[in-house]
């Protein structure tokens, strides 16, 4: 399962609803999903991986909460297109 919450804490479209608690809430969401998938996997004899789309731009990393997400996922998919410019 790949979760792609593009802008926890802000940085998306002007009309999006954001909160300073988005990073913490993202970790809670992933903890819940991890628990449900682990329980399902134990019942069915399977394993399930969770990944998240992770920002590369420093302005987006600030509200992402990577440390809070890491215990609940298997890997990060880095969105390298956040690094752009006229270099």
PADO-494459 format. One record per atom (N, C-alpha, C, O, CB): z, x, y; residue in three letters; atom name. Coordinates in Angstrom, 1 decimal. Glycine has a CB too. Example, Ala and Ser with C-alpha at 12.3 -4.5 7.8 and 13.67 -1.06 7.14 Angstrom:
! residues 2
R, 7.8, 13.2, -5.7, ALA, N
R, 7.8, 12.3, -4.5, ALA, CA
R, 7.8, 13.2, -3.3, ALA, C
R, 8.5, 14.2, -3.3, ALA, O
R, 9.0, 11.3, -4.5, ALA, CB
R, 7.1, 12.8, -2.2, SER, N
R, 7.1, 13.7, -1.1, SER, CA
R, 7.9, 12.9, 0.0, SER, C
R, 8.0, 13.4, 1.1, SER, O
R, 5.7, 14.1, -0.6, SER, CB
This chain:
! residues 87
R, 0.0, 0.9, -1.2, UNK, N
R, 0.0, 0.0, 0.0, UNK, CA
R, 0.0, 0.9, 1.2, UNK, C
R, 0.8, 1.8, 1.4, UNK, O
R, 1.2, -1.0, 0.0, UNK, CB
R, -1.0, 0.7, 2.1, UNK, N
R, -1.0, 1.5, 3.4, UNK, CA
R, -0.7, 0.5, 4.5, UNK, C
R, -1.3, -0.5, 4.7, UNK, O
R, -2.4, 2.1, 3.6, UNK, CB
R, 0.4, 0.9, 5.3, UNK, N
R, 0.8, 0.1, 6.4, UNK, CA
R, 0.3, 0.8, 7.7, UNK, C
R, 0.5, 2.0, 7.8, UNK, O
R, 2.4, 0.0, 6.5, UNK, CB
R, -0.3, 0.0, 8.5, UNK, N
R, -0.9, 0.6, 9.8, UNK, CA
R, -0.4, -0.2, 11.0, UNK, C
R, -1.1, -1.0, 11.5, UNK, O
R, -2.5, 0.6, 9.7, UNK, CB
R, 0.8, 0.2, 11.4, UNK, N
R, 1.3, -0.4, 12.7, UNK, CA
R, 0.9, 0.6, 13.7, UNK, C
R, 1.6, 1.7, 13.9, UNK, O
R, 2.9, -0.7, 12.6, UNK, CB
R, -0.1, 0.3, 14.5, UNK, N
R, -0.7, 1.3, 15.4, UNK, CA
R, 0.3, 1.8, 16.5, UNK, C
R, 0.3, 3.0, 16.8, UNK, O
R, -1.9, 0.7, 16.0, UNK, CB
R, 1.0, 0.9, 17.1, UNK, N
R, 1.7, 1.3, 18.3, UNK, CA
R, 3.2, 0.8, 18.3, UNK, C
R, 3.5, 0.0, 19.2, UNK, O
R, 1.0, 0.8, 19.5, UNK, CB
R, 4.0, 1.2, 17.4, UNK, N
R, 5.4, 0.8, 17.5, UNK, CA
R, 6.1, 1.3, 18.8, UNK, C
R, 6.0, 2.5, 19.0, UNK, O
R, 6.2, 1.2, 16.2, UNK, CB
R, 6.7, 0.5, 19.5, UNK, N
R, 7.3, 0.9, 20.7, UNK, CA
R, 6.4, 0.9, 22.0, UNK, C
R, 6.9, 1.2, 23.1, UNK, O
R, 7.9, 2.2, 20.6, UNK, CB
R, 5.2, 0.5, 21.8, UNK, N
R, 4.3, 0.5, 23.0, UNK, CA
R, 3.1, 1.3, 22.9, UNK, C
R, 2.9, 2.1, 21.9, UNK, O
R, 5.0, 0.8, 24.2, UNK, CB
R, 2.2, 1.2, 23.8, UNK, N
R, 1.0, 2.0, 23.8, UNK, CA
R, -0.3, 1.3, 23.4, UNK, C
R, -1.4, 1.9, 23.4, UNK, O
R, 1.1, 3.2, 23.0, UNK, CB
R, -0.2, 0.0, 23.0, UNK, N
R, -1.4, -0.7, 22.6, UNK, CA
R, -1.9, -1.6, 23.7, UNK, C
R, -1.8, -1.2, 24.9, UNK, O
R, -1.0, -1.6, 21.4, UNK, CB
R, -2.5, -2.7, 23.4, UNK, N
R, -3.1, -3.6, 24.4, UNK, CA
R, -2.0, -4.1, 25.3, UNK, C
R, -0.8, -4.3, 24.9, UNK, O
R, -3.8, -4.7, 23.7, UNK, CB
R, -2.3, -4.4, 26.5, UNK, N
R, -1.3, -4.9, 27.5, UNK, CA
R, -0.6, -6.2, 27.1, UNK, C
R, 0.6, -6.3, 27.5, UNK, O
R, -2.0, -5.1, 28.8, UNK, CB
R, -1.2, -7.1, 26.3, UNK, N
R, -0.6, -8.3, 25.9, UNK, CA
R, 0.3, -8.2, 24.7, UNK, C
R, 0.9, -9.2, 24.3, UNK, O
R, -1.6, -9.3, 25.7, UNK, CB
R, 0.3, -7.1, 24.0, UNK, N
R, 1.1, -6.9, 22.8, UNK, CA
R, 2.6, -7.0, 23.1, UNK, C
R, 3.1, -6.6, 24.1, UNK, O
R, 0.8, -5.6, 22.1, UNK, CB
R, 3.3, -7.7, 22.2, UNK, N
R, 4.8, -7.7, 22.3, UNK, CA
R, 5.3, -6.4, 21.7, UNK, C
R, 5.1, -6.1, 20.6, UNK, O
R, 5.3, -9.0, 21.5, UNK, CB
R, 6.1, -5.7, 22.5, UNK, N
R, 6.7, -4.5, 22.0, UNK, CA
R, 8.2, -4.5, 22.4, UNK, C
R, 8.7, -5.2, 23.2, UNK, O
R, 6.1, -3.3, 22.7, UNK, CB
R, 9.0, -3.6, 21.7, UNK, N
R, 10.4, -3.5, 21.9, UNK, CA
R, 10.8, -2.0, 21.7, UNK, C
R, 10.2, -1.3, 20.9, UNK, O
R, 11.2, -4.4, 20.9, UNK, CB
R, 11.8, -1.6, 22.4, UNK, N
R, 12.3, -0.2, 22.2, UNK, CA
R, 12.9, -0.1, 20.7, UNK, C
R, 13.1, 1.1, 20.3, UNK, O
R, 13.4, 0.1, 23.2, UNK, CB
R, 13.1, -1.2, 20.0, UNK, N
R, 13.6, -1.1, 18.7, UNK, CA
R, 12.5, -1.1, 17.6, UNK, C
R, 12.8, -1.1, 16.4, UNK, O
R, 14.5, -2.3, 18.4, UNK, CB
R, 11.3, -1.0, 18.0, UNK, N
R, 10.2, -1.1, 17.1, UNK, CA
R, 10.2, 0.1, 16.1, UNK, C
R, 10.0, -0.2, 14.9, UNK, O
R, 8.8, -1.0, 17.8, UNK, CB
R, 10.6, 1.3, 16.5, UNK, N
R, 10.6, 2.4, 15.5, UNK, CA
R, 11.7, 2.1, 14.4, UNK, C
R, 11.4, 2.4, 13.3, UNK, O
R, 10.9, 3.7, 16.2, UNK, CB
R, 12.9, 1.7, 14.8, UNK, N
R, 13.9, 1.4, 13.9, UNK, CA
R, 13.5, 0.2, 13.0, UNK, C
R, 13.8, 0.2, 11.8, UNK, O
R, 15.3, 1.1, 14.6, UNK, CB
R, 12.9, -0.8, 13.6, UNK, N
R, 12.5, -2.0, 12.9, UNK, CA
R, 11.4, -1.7, 11.9, UNK, C
R, 11.3, -2.2, 10.8, UNK, O
R, 12.0, -3.1, 13.8, UNK, CB
R, 10.5, -0.7, 12.2, UNK, N
R, 9.5, -0.2, 11.3, UNK, CA
R, 10.1, 0.4, 10.1, UNK, C
R, 9.7, 0.1, 8.9, UNK, O
R, 8.6, 0.8, 12.0, UNK, CB
R, 11.2, 1.2, 10.2, UNK, N
R, 11.9, 1.8, 9.1, UNK, CA
R, 12.5, 0.7, 8.3, UNK, C
R, 12.5, 0.8, 7.0, UNK, O
R, 13.0, 2.8, 9.6, UNK, CB
R, 13.1, -0.3, 8.9, UNK, N
R, 13.7, -1.4, 8.1, UNK, CA
R, 12.7, -2.2, 7.3, UNK, C
R, 12.9, -2.5, 6.2, UNK, O
R, 14.4, -2.4, 9.1, UNK, CB
R, 11.5, -2.4, 7.9, UNK, N
R, 10.4, -3.1, 7.2, UNK, CA
R, 10.0, -2.3, 6.0, UNK, C
R, 9.9, -2.8, 4.9, UNK, O
R, 9.2, -3.3, 8.1, UNK, CB
R, 9.8, -1.0, 6.2, UNK, N
R, 9.4, -0.1, 5.0, UNK, CA
R, 10.5, 0.0, 4.0, UNK, C
R, 10.2, 0.1, 2.8, UNK, O
R, 9.0, 1.3, 5.5, UNK, CB
R, 11.7, 0.0, 4.4, UNK, N
R, 12.8, 0.0, 3.4, UNK, CA
R, 12.8, -1.2, 2.5, UNK, C
R, 13.0, -1.2, 1.3, UNK, O
R, 14.2, 0.2, 4.1, UNK, CB
R, 12.5, -2.4, 3.2, UNK, N
R, 12.4, -3.6, 2.4, UNK, CA
R, 11.2, -3.7, 1.5, UNK, C
R, 11.4, -4.1, 0.4, UNK, O
R, 12.3, -4.8, 3.4, UNK, CB
R, 10.1, -3.2, 2.0, UNK, N
R, 8.9, -3.2, 1.2, UNK, CA
R, 9.1, -2.2, 0.0, UNK, C
R, 8.7, -2.5, -1.1, UNK, O
R, 7.7, -2.8, 2.0, UNK, CB
R, 9.7, -1.1, 0.3, UNK, N
R, 10.0, -0.1, -0.8, UNK, CA
R, 10.9, -0.7, -1.9, UNK, C
R, 10.6, -0.5, -3.1, UNK, O
R, 10.6, 1.2, -0.2, UNK, CB
R, 11.9, -1.4, -1.5, UNK, N
R, 12.8, -2.0, -2.4, UNK, CA
R, 12.1, -3.0, -3.3, UNK, C
R, 12.3, -3.1, -4.5, UNK, O
R, 14.0, -2.6, -1.7, UNK, CB
R, 11.3, -3.9, -2.7, UNK, N
R, 10.6, -4.9, -3.4, UNK, CA
R, 9.6, -4.3, -4.4, UNK, C
R, 9.5, -4.7, -5.5, UNK, O
R, 9.9, -5.9, -2.4, UNK, CB
R, 8.8, -3.3, -3.9, UNK, N
R, 7.9, -2.6, -4.8, UNK, CA
R, 8.5, -1.9, -6.0, UNK, C
R, 8.0, -1.9, -7.1, UNK, O
R, 7.0, -1.7, -4.0, UNK, CB
R, 9.7, -1.2, -5.7, UNK, N
R, 10.4, -0.5, -6.7, UNK, CA
R, 10.9, -1.5, -7.8, UNK, C
R, 10.8, -1.3, -9.0, UNK, O
R, 11.5, 0.3, -6.2, UNK, CB
R, 11.4, -2.7, -7.3, UNK, N
R, 11.9, -3.7, -8.3, UNK, CA
R, 10.7, -4.3, -9.1, UNK, C
R, 10.9, -4.4, -10.3, UNK, O
R, 12.6, -4.8, -7.5, UNK, CB
R, 9.6, -4.5, -8.5, UNK, N
R, 8.4, -5.0, -9.2, UNK, CA
R, 8.0, -4.0, -10.2, UNK, C
R, 7.6, -4.3, -11.3, UNK, O
R, 7.3, -5.4, -8.2, UNK, CB
R, 7.9, -2.7, -9.8, UNK, N
R, 7.5, -1.6, -10.6, UNK, CA
R, 8.4, -1.5, -11.8, UNK, C
R, 7.9, -1.2, -13.0, UNK, O
R, 7.4, -0.3, -9.9, UNK, CB
R, 9.7, -1.6, -11.6, UNK, N
R, 10.7, -1.5, -12.8, UNK, CA
R, 10.4, -2.7, -13.7, UNK, C
R, 10.5, -2.5, -15.0, UNK, O
R, 12.1, -1.5, -12.2, UNK, CB
R, 10.1, -3.8, -13.2, UNK, N
R, 9.9, -5.0, -14.1, UNK, CA
R, 8.6, -4.9, -14.9, UNK, C
R, 8.5, -5.3, -16.0, UNK, O
R, 9.9, -6.3, -13.3, UNK, CB
R, 7.6, -4.3, -14.2, UNK, N
R, 6.3, -4.2, -14.9, UNK, CA
R, 5.9, -2.9, -15.5, UNK, C
R, 4.9, -2.7, -16.1, UNK, O
R, 5.2, -4.6, -13.8, UNK, CB
R, 6.8, -1.9, -15.3, UNK, N
R, 6.6, -0.6, -15.9, UNK, CA
R, 5.5, 0.2, -15.1, UNK, C
R, 4.7, 0.9, -15.7, UNK, O
R, 6.2, -0.7, -17.3, UNK, CB
R, 5.4, 0.0, -13.8, UNK, N
R, 4.4, 0.6, -13.0, UNK, CA
R, 5.1, 1.3, -11.8, UNK, C
R, 6.3, 1.1, -11.5, UNK, O
R, 3.4, -0.4, -12.5, UNK, CB
R, 4.3, 2.1, -11.1, UNK, N
R, 4.8, 2.7, -9.8, UNK, CA
R, 3.9, 2.3, -8.7, UNK, C
R, 2.7, 2.1, -8.9, UNK, O
R, 4.9, 4.2, -10.0, UNK, CB
R, 4.4, 2.2, -7.5, UNK, N
R, 3.6, 1.8, -6.4, UNK, CA
R, 3.9, 2.8, -5.3, UNK, C
R, 5.0, 3.2, -5.0, UNK, O
R, 3.9, 0.4, -5.9, UNK, CB
R, 2.8, 3.2, -4.6, UNK, N
R, 2.9, 4.2, -3.5, UNK, CA
R, 2.8, 3.4, -2.2, UNK, C
R, 2.1, 2.4, -2.1, UNK, O
R, 1.9, 5.3, -3.6, UNK, CB
R, 3.5, 3.9, -1.2, UNK, N
R, 3.4, 3.4, 0.2, UNK, CA
R, 3.0, 4.5, 1.1, UNK, C
R, 3.6, 5.6, 1.0, UNK, O
R, 4.8, 2.7, 0.7, UNK, CB
R, 2.1, 4.3, 1.9, UNK, N
R, 1.7, 5.2, 2.9, UNK, CA
R, 1.7, 4.5, 4.3, UNK, C
R, 1.6, 3.3, 4.4, UNK, O
R, 0.3, 5.9, 2.6, UNK, CB
R, 1.7, 5.3, 5.3, UNK, N
R, 1.6, 4.7, 6.7, UNK, CA
R, 0.6, 5.6, 7.5, UNK, C
R, 0.4, 6.8, 7.3, UNK, O
R, 3.0, 4.7, 7.4, UNK, CB
R, -0.1, 4.9, 8.4, UNK, N
R, -1.0, 5.5, 9.3, UNK, CA
R, -0.1, 6.1, 10.4, UNK, C
R, 0.6, 5.4, 11.1, UNK, O
R, -2.1, 4.6, 9.9, UNK, CB
R, -0.2, 7.4, 10.6, UNK, N
R, 0.7, 8.1, 11.5, UNK, CA
R, 0.0, 8.7, 12.7, UNK, C
R, -1.1, 9.2, 12.5, UNK, O
R, 1.5, 9.3, 10.8, UNK, CB
R, 0.5, 8.5, 13.9, UNK, N
R, -0.2, 9.0, 15.1, UNK, CA
R, -0.2, 10.5, 15.2, UNK, C
R, 0.7, 11.2, 14.6, UNK, O
R, 0.5, 8.4, 16.4, UNK, CB
R, -1.2, 11.1, 15.9, UNK, N
R, -1.2, 12.5, 16.1, UNK, CA
R, -1.0, 12.8, 17.6, UNK, C
R, -0.5, 13.9, 17.9, UNK, O
R, -2.6, 13.1, 15.7, UNK, CB
R, -1.2, 11.9, 18.5, UNK, N
R, -1.0, 12.1, 19.9, UNK, CA
R, 0.5, 12.1, 20.3, UNK, C
R, 1.2, 11.2, 19.8, UNK, O
R, -1.7, 11.1, 20.7, UNK, CB
R, 0.9, 13.0, 21.1, UNK, N
R, 2.3, 13.2, 21.4, UNK, CA
R, 2.9, 11.9, 22.1, UNK, C
R, 4.1, 11.6, 21.9, UNK, O
R, 2.6, 14.4, 22.3, UNK, CB
R, 2.1, 11.2, 22.9, UNK, N
R, 2.5, 10.0, 23.5, UNK, CA
R, 2.9, 8.9, 22.5, UNK, C
R, 3.7, 8.1, 22.8, UNK, O
R, 1.5, 9.5, 24.5, UNK, CB
R, 2.2, 8.9, 21.4, UNK, N
R, 2.5, 7.9, 20.4, UNK, CA
R, 3.6, 8.3, 19.4, UNK, C
R, 4.3, 7.5, 18.8, UNK, O
R, 1.2, 7.6, 19.6, UNK, CB
R, 3.7, 9.6, 19.1, UNK, N
R, 4.7, 10.1, 18.2, UNK, CA
R, 6.1, 9.8, 18.7, UNK, C
R, 7.0, 9.6, 17.9, UNK, O
R, 4.5, 11.7, 18.0, UNK, CB
R, 6.2, 9.8, 20.0, UNK, N
R, 7.6, 9.6, 20.7, UNK, CA
R, 8.3, 8.4, 20.2, UNK, C
R, 9.5, 8.4, 20.1, UNK, O
R, 7.4, 9.6, 22.2, UNK, CB
R, 7.5, 7.3, 19.9, UNK, N
R, 8.2, 6.0, 19.5, UNK, CA
R, 7.9, 5.7, 18.0, UNK, C
R, 8.2, 4.6, 17.6, UNK, O
R, 7.7, 4.9, 20.3, UNK, CB
R, 7.4, 6.6, 17.3, UNK, N
R, 7.0, 6.4, 15.9, UNK, CA
R, 8.1, 6.4, 14.8, UNK, C
R, 8.0, 5.6, 13.9, UNK, O
R, 5.9, 7.4, 15.5, UNK, CB
R, 9.1, 7.2, 15.0, UNK, N
R, 10.3, 7.3, 14.1, UNK, CA
R, 9.9, 7.8, 12.7, UNK, C
R, 10.2, 7.2, 11.7, UNK, O
R, 10.9, 5.9, 13.9, UNK, CB
R, 9.2, 8.9, 12.7, UNK, N
R, 8.7, 9.5, 11.4, UNK, CA
R, 9.9, 9.8, 10.5, UNK, C
R, 9.9, 9.6, 9.3, UNK, O
R, 7.9, 10.8, 11.6, UNK, CB
R, 11.0, 10.3, 11.0, UNK, N
R, 12.2, 10.7, 10.2, UNK, CA
R, 12.8, 9.4, 9.6, UNK, C
R, 13.3, 9.5, 8.5, UNK, O
R, 13.2, 11.4, 11.1, UNK, CB
R, 12.7, 8.3, 10.3, UNK, N
R, 13.3, 7.1, 9.7, UNK, CA
R, 12.4, 6.5, 8.7, UNK, C
R, 12.9, 5.7, 7.8, UNK, O
R, 13.5, 6.1, 10.8, UNK, CB
R, 11.1, 6.7, 8.7, UNK, N
R, 10.1, 6.2, 7.8, UNK, CA
R, 10.0, 7.0, 6.5, UNK, C
R, 9.9, 6.4, 5.4, UNK, O
R, 8.8, 6.1, 8.4, UNK, CB
R, 10.1, 8.3, 6.6, UNK, N
R, 9.9, 9.2, 5.5, UNK, CA
R, 10.6, 8.9, 4.2, UNK, C
R, 10.0, 9.0, 3.2, UNK, O
R, 10.2, 10.6, 6.0, UNK, CB
R, 11.9, 8.5, 4.3, UNK, N
R, 12.6, 8.2, 3.0, UNK, CA
R, 12.0, 7.0, 2.2, UNK, C
R, 12.3, 6.9, 1.0, UNK, O
R, 14.0, 8.0, 3.3, UNK, CB
R, 11.2, 6.2, 2.9, UNK, N
R, 10.7, 5.0, 2.2, UNK, CA
R, 9.3, 5.0, 1.8, UNK, C
R, 8.8, 4.1, 1.2, UNK, O
R, 11.0, 3.8, 3.2, UNK, CB
R, 8.6, 6.1, 2.2, UNK, N
R, 7.1, 6.2, 1.9, UNK, CA
R, 6.8, 7.4, 1.0, UNK, C
R, 7.6, 8.3, 0.9, UNK, O
R, 6.3, 6.2, 3.2, UNK, CB
R, 5.6, 7.4, 0.5, UNK, N
R, 5.1, 8.5, -0.3, UNK, CA
R, 4.3, 9.5, 0.5, UNK, C
R, 4.4, 10.7, 0.2, UNK, O
R, 4.3, 8.0, -1.4, UNK, CB
R, 3.6, 9.1, 1.5, UNK, N
R, 2.9, 10.0, 2.4, UNK, CA
R, 2.5, 9.4, 3.7, UNK, C
R, 2.4, 8.1, 3.8, UNK, O
R, 1.7, 10.6, 1.7, UNK, CB
R, 2.2, 10.2, 4.6, UNK, N
R, 1.6, 9.8, 5.9, UNK, CA
R, 0.1, 10.1, 5.9, UNK, C
R, -0.3, 11.1, 5.5, UNK, O
R, 2.3, 10.6, 7.1, UNK, CB
R, -0.7, 9.2, 6.5, UNK, N
R, -2.1, 9.4, 6.8, UNK, CA
R, -2.2, 9.7, 8.3, UNK, C
R, -2.0, 8.7, 9.1, UNK, O
R, -3.0, 8.1, 6.3, UNK, CB
R, -2.5, 10.9, 8.6, UNK, N
R, -2.5, 11.3, 10.0, UNK, CA
R, -3.8, 10.8, 10.7, UNK, C
R, -4.9, 11.1, 10.2, UNK, O
R, -2.4, 12.8, 10.1, UNK, CB
R, -3.6, 10.1, 11.8, UNK, N
R, -4.8, 9.6, 12.6, UNK, CA
R, -5.2, 10.6, 13.5, UNK, C
R, -4.9, 10.6, 14.7, UNK, O
R, -4.4, 8.2, 13.3, UNK, CB
R, -6.0, 11.6, 13.0, UNK, N
R, -6.4, 12.7, 13.8, UNK, CA
R, -7.3, 12.3, 15.0, UNK, C
R, -7.5, 13.1, 15.9, UNK, O
R, -7.2, 13.7, 13.0, UNK, CB
R, -7.9, 11.2, 15.0, UNK, N
R, -8.7, 10.8, 16.1, UNK, CA
R, -7.9, 10.5, 17.4, UNK, C
R, -8.4, 10.3, 18.5, UNK, O
R, -9.5, 9.5, 15.8, UNK, CB
R, -6.5, 10.6, 17.3, UNK, N
R, -5.7, 10.5, 18.5, UNK, CA
R, -5.8, 11.8, 19.3, UNK, C
R, -5.5, 11.8, 20.5, UNK, O
R, -4.2, 10.4, 18.1, UNK, CB
R, -6.3, 12.9, 18.7, UNK, N
R, -6.5, 14.1, 19.3, UNK, CA
R, -8.0, 14.2, 19.8, UNK, C
R, -8.9, 14.5, 19.0, UNK, O
R, -6.2, 15.3, 18.4, UNK, CB
R, -8.2, 13.9, 21.0, UNK, N
R, -9.6, 13.8, 21.6, UNK, CA
R, -9.5, 14.4, 23.0, UNK, C
R, -8.5, 14.5, 23.6, UNK, O
R, -10.1, 12.4, 21.6, UNK, CB
R, -10.7, 14.8, 23.4, UNK, N
R, -10.8, 15.3, 24.8, UNK, CA
R, -12.1, 16.0, 25.0, UNK, C
R, -12.9, 16.1, 24.1, UNK, O
R, -9.6, 16.3, 25.0, UNK, CB
R, -12.2, 16.5, 26.2, UNK, N
R, -13.5, 17.2, 26.6, UNK, CA
R, -13.2, 18.7, 26.5, UNK, C
R, -13.3, 19.4, 27.6, UNK, O
R, -14.0, 16.8, 28.0, UNK, CB
R, -12.8, 19.2, 25.4, UNK, N
R, -12.5, 20.7, 25.3, UNK, CA
R, -13.8, 21.3, 25.0, UNK, C
R, -13.8, 22.5, 24.8, UNK, O
R, -11.4, 21.0, 24.3, UNK, CB
